[in-house]
Amino acid sequence: MVEANLIVTHDASHAGSAKENVEKALKAVKQKAKFLKSDVDGVFKLRVGNAKKIVKILNKIKKKKGMFDHTFHWIPIDKWTSSSVSAMQKEIKKLQKGIKKNEKWKLDLQKRHLDISTTELILKLTEVVDRQKVDLENPQKIIEVQIMGKKAGLALLNKDEILSLG
């Protein structure tokens, strides 16, 4: 099964315009995307070439008028897993190897359709990370966790590999 390697959050009440924004932005950086089925309103799941590279380029043009009006976040995904705490912990343990001992990091979590307290979940997910330098304001690496019901998309990102608008 082809899995998304880029998710784009958008205003669910403007899904048509948001899709046009995504297509226009990707065309501007000469990229093609396959829109995959998303079970969550307000989230596009895409399959693109190199998601991290694409988002880095998009970050440079994010000021262009009309290109990102209806989208909020462009987030590359390295790996999909079950949204059980143990499965996510196992993947995060692997991802943390990409954080050097002296690098500052943070965990970024978005959960949709999962009943567990966010605080409790963050504590459980970060307890498997043995890097000491947590920095919520200015991290060098971000452990990204995007939960959508029974599945979780995870990635280890640099700051310029995530695009946040507005």
Long-range contacts (C-beta under 8 A, 24 or more apart in sequence): 2-34, 2-36, 2-47, 3-36, 3-47, 3-77, 3-80, 4-36, 4-45, 4-46, 4-47, 4-77, 4-80, 4-153, 5-46, 5-47, 5-48, 5-51, 5-76, 5-77, 5-78, 6-33, 6-45, 6-46, 6-47, 6-48, 6-51, 6-54, 6-55, 6-74, 6-75, 6-76, 6-77, 7-43, 7-44, 7-45, 7-46, 7-73, 7-74, 7-75, 7-77, 7-146, 7-153, 8-43, 8-44, 8-46, 8-71, 8-73, 8-74, 8-75, 9-42, 9-43, 9-44, 9-71, 9-72, 9-73, 9-75, 9-110, 10-42, 10-43, 10-44, 10-70, 10-71, 10-72, 11-42, 11-70, 11-72, 12-41, 12-42, 14-70, 15-41, 15-42, 17-69, 17-70, 18-44, 18-70, 18-71, 19-44, 21-66, 21-67, 21-68, 21-69, 21-70, 21-71, 22-46, 22-71, 24-66, 24-67, 25-58, 25-61, 25-67, 25-68, 25-71, 26-54, 28-61, 28-64, 28-67, 29-54, 29-57, 29-58, 29-61, 38-148, 39-148, 39-149, 40-112, 40-113, 40-148, 40-149, 43-112, 43-148, 51-76, 51-77, 52-76, 52-157, 52-158, 52-161, 55-160, 55-161, 55-162, 55-163, 56-160, 56-161, 58-163, 59-160, 59-163, 62-163, 62-165, 68-165, 71-165, 72-164, 72-165, 72-166, 73-162, 73-163, 73-164, 73-165, 74-162, 74-163, 75-144, 75-146, 75-153, 75-155, 75-157, 75-162, 75-163, 76-144, 76-155, 76-157, 76-161, 76-162, 77-144, 77-146, 77-153, 77-154, 77-155, 78-154, 78-155, 78-156, 79-153, 79-154, 79-155, 80-151, 80-152, 80-153, 80-154, 81-151, 81-152, 81-154, 82-150, 82-151, 82-152, 83-111, 83-114, 83-147, 83-148, 83-149, 83-150, 83-151, 83-152, 85-116, 85-121, 85-124, 85-125, 87-152, 88-125, 88-145, 88-152, 88-154, 89-124, 89-125, 89-127, 89-128, 91-152, 91-154, 92-125, 92-128, 92-129, 92-143, 92-145, 92-154, 93-128, 93-129, 95-143, 95-154, 95-155, 95-156, 96-128, 96-129, 96-130, 96-131, 96-143, 96-156, 98-141, 98-156, 99-129, 99-131, 99-140, 99-141, 99-143, 99-156, 101-131, 101-132, 102-133, 103-131, 103-133, 103-140, 103-141, 104-133, 104-134, 104-135, 104-138, 104-139, 104-140, 104-141, 105-129, 105-131, 105-133, 105-134, 105-135, 105-139, 105-140, 105-141, 105-142, 105-143, 106-134, 106-135, 106-136, 106-139, 106-142, 106-143, 107-142, 107-143, 107-145, 108-142, 108-143, 108-144, 108-145, 108-162, 109-145, 109-147, 110-145, 110-146, 110-147, 111-145, 111-147, 112-147, 112-148, 112-149, 113-147, 113-148, 113-149, 114-147, 114-149
